[in-house]
């Protein structure tokens, strides 16, 4: 009888300690309204590129992005330009973003050729 | 020392069992009493959308025959996208024109087009910047847009030589068209 009780107690402890929080995706933490965890959306309102000239074989020399966030705070913003096989990137660190768009301008180091069918610009923001 | 019929070893064993049970009981209580405290201000916000892609279209093949997007701007009402303003540059011969159509489409995370619009087809000659305001249908929330795609389609030759300037455009002294 004592042995059975002892085993039951040990099993209960094992179950208790194994009842850890199992989260398959971190966003589940804020999945319900019961736990108030803020979520942010990066909003890119506009993007402009500057080119080296009004000629066919021109290059992308700088970029201006207008970016906002649904959750006010400081963010690191990165812009990546992809044109053909060329990739260029620039970043802005510790930028305060809120719902009002903020304009960020930066020159590009690689200055990719702007060739058909065009270029893709990806703007990414993460909390600083 | 004897307690009734119990032997010394039985008493010690019972004492050990009772002690072990108490210790296990306390441990059990502590294990189930784990409390995790989270405060909103102490944790960073979780990502819902961290990036957006813009596609700048360029078409053409030579220094006197190409068109390229220079700027894409979304017009919003709150968080709802209603239209897009595309600024693009074209360089065509001054003696021949081409029909150009500018399109914009907004896509979600799965590549589905959730809103789109087109500028209409206009005949252009010469070179200069052009601004095209394009209504997007239907209106969509900006947070659902993962990719903004533009396309410049250069069509056939047109002969509306002196009738190429849109009503919203003007030409400055340098010959560049401006919105």
Boltz contact constraints between the chains, C-beta under 6 A:
constraints:
  - contact:
      token1: [A, 2]
      token2: [B, 17]
      max_distance: 6.0
  - contact:
      token1: [A, 9]
      token2: [B, 24]
      max_distance: 6.0
  - contact:
      token1: [A, 12]
      token2: [B, 28]
      max_distance: 6.0
  - contact:
      token1: [A, 13]
      token2: [B, 27]
      max_distance: 6.0
  - contact:
      token1: [A, 13]
      token2: [B, 28]
      max_distance: 6.0
  - contact:
      token1: [A, 13]
      token2: [B, 31]
      max_distance: 6.0
  - contact:
      token1: [A, 16]
      token2: [B, 31]
      max_distance: 6.0
  - contact:
      token1: [A, 16]
      token2: [B, 32]
      max_distance: 6.0
  - contact:
      token1: [A, 17]
      token2: [B, 31]
      max_distance: 6.0
  - contact:
      token1: [A, 27]
      token2: [B, 46]
      max_distance: 6.0
  - contact:
      token1: [A, 30]
      token2: [B, 46]
      max_distance: 6.0
  - contact:
      token1: [A, 36]
      token2: [B, 40]
      max_distance: 6.0
  - contact:
      token1: [A, 37]
      token2: [B, 46]
      max_distance: 6.0
  - contact:
      token1: [A, 38]
      token2: [B, 45]
      max_distance: 6.0
  - contact:
      token1: [A, 39]
      token2: [B, 45]
      max_distance: 6.0
  - contact:
      token1: [A, 39]
      token2: [B, 46]
      max_distance: 6.0
  - contact:
      token1: [A, 39]
      token2: [B, 48]
      max_distance: 6.0
  - contact:
      token1: [A, 40]
      token2: [B, 45]
      max_distance: 6.0
  - contact:
      token1: [A, 41]
      token2: [B, 48]
      max_distance: 6.0
  - contact:
      token1: [A, 41]
      token2: [B, 49]
      max_distance: 6.0
  - contact:
      token1: [A, 41]
      token2: [B, 143]
      max_distance: 6.0
  - contact:
      token1: [A, 42]
      token2: [B, 49]
      max_distance: 6.0
  - contact:
      token1: [A, 42]
      token2: [B, 50]
      max_distance: 6.0
  - contact:
      token1: [A, 43]
      token2: [B, 142]
      max_distance: 6.0
  - contact:
      token1: [A, 44]
      token2: [B, 52]
      max_distance: 6.0
  - contact:
      token1: [A, 45]
      token2: [B, 74]
      max_distance: 6.0
  - contact:
      token1: [A, 46]
      token2: [B, 73]
      max_distance: 6.0
  - contact:
      token1: [A, 47]
      token2: [B, 54]
      max_distance: 6.0
  - contact:
      token1: [A, 47]
      token2: [B, 72]
      max_distance: 6.0
  - contact:
      token1: [A, 48]
      token2: [B, 71]
      max_distance: 6.0
  - contact:
      token1: [A, 55]
      token2: [B, 63]
      max_distance: 6.0
  - contact:
      token1: [A, 56]
      token2: [B, 62]
      max_distance: 6.0
  - contact:
      token1: [A, 56]
      token2: [B, 63]
      max_distance: 6.0
  - contact:
      token1: [A, 56]
      token2: [B, 66]
      max_distance: 6.0
  - contact:
      token1: [A, 71]
      token2: [B, 45]
      max_distance: 6.0
  - contact:
      token1: [A, 114]
      token2: [B, 58]
      max_distance: 6.0
  - contact:
      token1: [A, 116]
      token2: [B, 58]
      max_distance: 6.0
  - contact:
      token1: [A, 116]
      token2: [B, 59]
      max_distance: 6.0
  - contact:
      token1: [A, 118]
      token2: [B, 56]
      max_distance: 6.0
  - contact:
      token1: [A, 118]
      token2: [B, 57]
      max_distance: 6.0
  - contact:
      token1: [A, 118]
      token2: [B, 58]
      max_distance: 6.0
  - contact:
      token1: [A, 119]
      token2: [B, 56]
      max_distance: 6.0
  - contact:
      token1: [A, 120]
      token2: [B, 53]
      max_distance: 6.0
  - contact:
      token1: [A, 120]
      token2: [B, 55]
      max_distance: 6.0
  - contact:
      token1: [A, 121]
      token2: [B, 54]
      max_distance: 6.0
  - contact:
      token1: [A, 122]
      token2: [B, 51]
      max_distance: 6.0
  - contact:
      token1: [A, 122]
      token2: [B, 53]
      max_distance: 6.0
  - contact:
      token1: [A, 123]
      token2: [B, 52]
      max_distance: 6.0
  - contact:
      token1: [A, 124]
      token2: [B, 50]
      max_distance: 6.0
  - contact:
      token1: [A, 124]
      token2: [B, 51]
      max_distance: 6.0
  - contact:
      token1: [A, 127]
      token2: [B, 44]
      max_distance: 6.0
